[in-house]
Amino acid sequence: MATTAPPREPASASDIDAPDENGHRPFIPPSQSPVELTIGAIILGCILGLVFAASSVYLALKVGLTVSASIPIAVLSITIFRYVQKAFGWESSILQNNIVQTTGSAGESIAAGVVFTLPAILLMGYNLPWTNVAAIALVGALLGILFTIPIRRSLIVKEHHTLKYPEGTACAEVLISGEKGGIQARTVFQGFGLGALYKFLNSGMKLWAEVPRKAFERIRPDGAKELFGEIRAEISPELTGVGFIIGPRIAGYLFAGGMISYFVLIPAIKLFGMSATQKILPYDTQLIRDMDATAVRGNYIFFIGAGAVTMAGIISLVRSFPTIWSALTAGLGSMKGLSASAGTRRTEQDLPMSYVIGGCVLLIGAMVTLPQIGINLFGAILAVVFGFLFATVSSRVAGQIGASSNPISGMTVATVLMTALLFLAVGWTGIEHRVLALSIGGVVCVSAAVAAATSQDLKTGYLVGATPKRQQIGLVFGAVTSAILVGGIIHFLNDAKTTIVTRAFPGVAVHDIEAAPMMGPDGKEYRVGHLYEQTGTAPAGKYLVDNSGAIAYLVDPGIGGRETKGADGREVEKLDSPKSQIMSLVVDGILTQKLPWGLIMIGVFLAIALEILGLPSLPIAVGAYLPISTSATMFMGGIVRWLIDRKLSPQEREGPEAESGPGVLFSSGLIAGGAIMGVILAALAAKRLDGAFNMEEAVGALGGNPVFAMVVYVAMIAIPLYLVARRRKA
């Protein structure tokens, strides 16, 4: 490894504070050392990180998207420390607030990396203990942090004028504004309170419909009803906030994909399937003519959308290959001359390179030895190689287009695809190898997501004058606490929303049976059995079986499941987890080759056709895959953003203000409030306590009226969001 001469000792404070090689002067000069890495900052960062990690898990499981939490955490930190300083006289500074947002941001990125991959294990019929999720999340997060240490100087310092890191730059603007007394957290708290209140009244008390819908049908000459379209909207505060933040263009593409599914594909399948007298797919439970829009989506559109999303992700990855190659070569090039990174300036000090090498070795050992992870040596080395590759790429791409637009899921699809192909080549096609491939994908996905968020944080620190190694220490604390919470939240939400369904599969026997019994809805004891692949008409999954292995009930998971009503009559809202569904299909498609490839290929060529037309295939494909109720509500949030943006100049729409204005802060509050209340309501429902405040019968027909539901939604969510967002104009 090449070395360079050690930097000369500065002659004076003015020499230390001289502009760096880019002519940049940070807000806090290097010669000053204000309070920065404190116990209070770490604790507050971990707490805020846990709150936003929980909301990110819920959001990612619901729609497959997350939004950056750095800016709302920075705003909350500024306000909290300001009150603490007034009350107790404790010293606080901009660098302390930066440590809080750095520590807290780890939670959101870990949530994205985990939720995009590991729930796929549930869909294959396996258990997914929270300890396994936490272990994989922690290993991936630590790898992501370690991989950014050797490339920080190259990406953040040397390419300061090239890589803008939009979220990191906007967060620095917020911190500097807060240091000058120009920031309030009231907007975030208002959004949080309104989002939580709306969610409780709607999903908890059920005072109006959660998903107002309108089906478009016509009567055929033979008297049968024919579906030719359906529109529905899950009018929730968190989806509206996401739509506002991602903007009208992306939200519009998502909704367009939903319209393709619900007004083109579903009616076409119904039209040509009405005359079918037998079931077309082996797992169909009814004839097409008897299916409603939801059943058609679950049996057919699910696979078409999955094929489209997978192909769109591969296309985006191929299109980004020049950027990926330059990012990789730049990252490897930055490994040269690492001794120069430990400069004498406080703002140039990273954790030593020995920590990076030693940490990687220890993490490889953890992947091999910990039973909660269960990756063999070959898989662990593969995870580290792919992890470094995509962490480097992810860090650079985030600098160009931002962490929120970073195609991490596409990188993960590529990882899982290449891993599965390698396994296929060496004959590793057993059921355990599917879990191994997904575990490797989980480590890589978390590593790439955390590397992107870490780079944004380091950019913020570079602008405000933070000490890199102290930020890196803060990130480790945030990663440990958030990894534990994310594992617990996923396990809890899955259990809370699992339904046990009466379902008979004649001729199918389950042989992999757990020893511990489980009580069925009928009060009898059963055993828990697992099918790891489609067997006859029985899909992969968990079942309640008798002593002979005969199936009595299907245990439909809360994450990725399709049965919303259980044998006990209880109805729950399922979490689609679209990204992990894709990962499951990729692994299954390669190692078992039992997918309905005709439907998959329709989606593949749909994505190719969109690209030929010059349209972005990925958001449209995701919209086609998601329920239209999800994309419709995000589109409403995008419309509110469009109404605001049309009054602004291009500079105002695209500058740092666009990432940190009142509308974005209020939307962040809506997302957190709605998502956290969703988790709380799931906990109450799991304990059968939700009936105490359920007012559905009291409100009667009015509660099911879609017009009434939309009026309440517009009055409580859309109009307040618009009024708050208008403040940015002033």
Secondary structure, DSSP 8 states (H G I E B T S, - for coil): ----------SSHHHHTS--TTS---SS-TT---S-S-HHHHHHHHHHHHHHHHHHHHHHHHHS-----HHHHHHHHHHHHHHHHHHH-----HHHHHHHHHHHHHHHHHHHHHHTTTHHHHHTT----HHHHHHHHHHHHHHHHHHHHHHHIIIIIITTTT---HHHHHHHHHHHHHHTT---SHHHHHHHHHHHHHHIIIIIS--S-SS-EEEEEEE-TTS-EEEEEEEE----HHHHHHHHHHHHHHHHHHHHHHHHIIIIIHHHHHHHHTT--S-SSTT--S-GGG--HHHHIIIIIHHHHHHHHHHHHHHHHHHTHHHHHHHHHHHHHTTTTGGGGS-SSGGG----HHHHHHHHHHHHHHHHH-TTT---HHHHHHHHHHHHHHHHHHHHHHHHH-STT--HHHHHHHHHHHHHHHHHHHT--SHHHHHHHHHHHHHHHHHHHHHHHHHHHHHHHHHHT--HHHHHHHHHHHHHHHHHHHHHHHHHHHHHT-EEEE---TT-B--EEEEEEEE-TTS-EEEEEEE-S-BTTB-SEEEEE-TT-BEEEEEE-TBT----B-TTS-B---B--HHHHHHHHHHHHHHT--S-HHHHHHHHHHHHHHHHTT--HHHHHHHHHS-HHHHHHHHHHHHHHHHHHTTS-HHHHHSTHHHHSHHHHHHHHHHHHHHHHHHHHHHHHHTT-GGGG--HHHHGGGGG-HHHHHHHHIIIIIHHHHHHHGGGG-
